[in-house]
């Protein structure tokens, strides 16, 4: 079992910055990657960024150049630094424990509780 606890998020004006954290605990078989996805009201869940245990990252086109995903393996913590935020980034953000196989991210059923990010214009 893996437990993921998110922190951070909140409200910010457009152009501002926020940072999300996701602390992992417990044990899981396999799994070598983590990621963030988001879901806005009335929209499908969208993958934002993923990172392998070795630090290889992937980003959705909508956040490239503005968001940065990182992880501290010693602290078992995942981060998402969000800069130049836009109203379209408003959503609930979820972290996930996953697997990277051949460069493709495969999510598992381990999710954080979600963190609300609201960006006002």
ZIKA-V256301 format. One record per backbone hydrogen bond with DSSP energy under -1.0 kcal/mol. NH is the residue of the N-H (numbers start at 1). CO is the residue of the C=O. If there is no record, write none. Layout:
[[NH	CO] [NH	CO]]
This chain:
[[3	25] [5	23] [7	21] [10	116] [12	118] [14	120] [15	85] [16	13] [18	82] [20	80] [21	7] [22	78] [23	5] [24	76] [25	3] [27	1] [32	98] [33	98] [34	51] [35	96] [36	49] [37	94] [38	46] [39	92] [43	40] [46	38] [48	36] [49	36] [50	58] [51	34] [52	56] [53	32] [55	52] [58	50] [60	48] [63	60] [64	60] [66	63] [67	63] [68	81] [70	79] [72	77] [77	72] [78	22] [79	70] [80	20] [81	68] [82	18] [83	66] [85	16] [89	86] [90	87] [91	117] [92	39] [93	115] [94	37] [96	35] [97	110] [98	33] [99	106] [101	104] [104	101] [106	99] [108	97] [112	95] [115	93] [117	91] [118	10] [120	12]]
